[in-house]
């Protein structure tokens, strides 16, 4: 949170994209989308806020899973020998491969003959 505030990361990201964050980033920036915390004295969140937190968690899960999978690719951890500018392309390729490996839409059919 301190680094995000110091380097104005939220301002830079929100200028181009939306930003979904977890509950640790509440108050970082007015346009950052975060969930709801239970208020002091409340025993539980109201149903509407619980549902909003579930939807947000579902949206964030895709990115969280991709980041977790990136850690298992050894080329990114210790074997990458390219220019740092190439790393973005490599990360995108790894994420695309992970997405295809999981095959979220059932048995994908790819035309490899062409």
C-alpha positions, 0 to 999 in steps of 0.5 A: 500500500505504501509503495502504491501510494508513493509511486502513484501506481493507482493513478497510472493504472486507472488512467488506462484501465480499471483496477480491481483490488482486494480489501487491503487496498480500500482507500487507495484511490477513489476509482479503485474497485474494492470489496466491502469490509464488515463495520465495527459492531456488525456481526455480518455483512448485509447480503448485498455486500456479500454478493458484491464481494463474491462477484469481485472475487470471481473477477479477480480470480482469473488474474490471481490464478494467472499470477500463481501459475506464472510462478511454476514456469521455471523460465521466468524464475531463473532461466530467462536470458532475454532482454527485460523488454521481452519479458512482457511478451514471454509472460503473455505467451505463458499465460495464454498457454496456461489458459489453453492447458486449462481449456475453460470452454470444454474440448477445444478444437484447434486446426493444426493442418494450416 
